[in-house]
Amino acid sequence: QVQLVESGGGLVRARDSLRLSCAASGRIFSSYAMGWFRQAPGNEREIVAAIRWSGGVTYYADSVQGRATISRDDAKNTGYLQMNSLKPEDTAVYYCAVTKSYYYTSGGLYDYWGQGTQVTVSS
């Protein structure tokens, strides 16, 4: 069992940066993967980025390519999403999730979800 808690969201200005954190209370095994998803009002949930916990393999949505960096600190059992050059369209609730599956680019494959953290980017 894995429990996840996101933090780091808030109100920022366009072109600013922030880092979201995802702290896991259960053991994340090296075969697992962590993903970041977001959902804006009226929109469907979409994947932002994902990383296999063993490291090395990452995925980024086209909308954040070049602006987002996903990472993890295994010793702290924590994942991170660094977002740079933020845009108003990045405004959404951001969710951290963990999947036990080898496949990690689809939200339907994730087993554990955090409660979400709000990110608001002003113009």
Buried (B, 14 or more C-beta within 10 A) or exposed (E): EBEBBBBBBEEBEEEEEBEBBBBBEEEBEEEBBBBBBBBBEEEEBBBBBBBBBEEEEBBBBEBBEEBBBBBBEEEEBBBBBBBBEBBEEBBBBBBBBBBBBEEBEEBEBBEBBBEBBEBBBEE
